[in-house]
């Protein structure tokens, strides 16, 4: 009996080892296959890189029917992401959904730039609205982005570093006024920007990552284009949405749904949109020496609304409007190759 149990245990152990060997040996094989596919894809390049964040943005983009999949090499799977190869209005594109947050955004952007023959990056999706002159459903193409999540978090009455670009005294928001708030104060720091154009290991202090000017000028020609007003038959915006080019955007690993912080960001940094990825995509692209543009549909008021956040209702509409602007921008690029 004991020998039978020992034999069964030995079989299980050997089977486990075999499966482990197979899984380990399969990984390099899959990578080699992916790299061979990438070589084939790059022979047909260059491509415009398209990056969204979450499934509703992806669904909105695909629902337009503008993306034509490459029948020979429809996609390449890398690091858990699917890079889809195709065309939009005859222009070759590679599309990927990066996932929430700045780490995911930077990782997907760098991987796309490293492995594929890319001429520039178009990043798009939804964002919160921090500007009272803008409305839900509007689309913004900011001229620059700040990373507003690099903090010096100090004790109460702590001395802020002299090179901080802004500060927030949390105690100023005590209700009622007075008393000591032990959360203290926050100083907003510069980003360290490394560039292909600079010296190795020599970063430059950076607050605003500036979007590529020639692409901004091209995008400005799209202002006035028709955008969708209704999410469905029962949920329509009070006014027609608009496209605005040339404002400012804020990015951090924070989903902003707080009116006081929304107003602080607007008053301090003069930003009109808040999101969790754009600055990472912009800085990564610019660091590598490629043009970049960001197109964001405003899905909510970032805490400025009464009651529940409207992203669940108008998020898909904002995503669709952003996707429509992206498609028109790519068409404009196709009509004027000198802008690439």
PyMOL commands that set and color helices and strands:
alter all, ss='L'
color gray80, all
select helices_A, chain A and resi 2-42+55-63+102-115+170-173+213-220+259-269+278-287+311-335+337-339
alter helices_A, ss='H'
color red, helices_A
select strands_A, chain A and resi 47-52+67-69+75-78+81-88+91-97+118-129+139-141+144-147+151-154+166-169+185-188+191-193+204-206+208-210+230-232+235-236+243-245+248-251+273-275+291-300
alter strands_A, ss='S'
color yellow, strands_A
deselect
rebuild
show_as cartoon
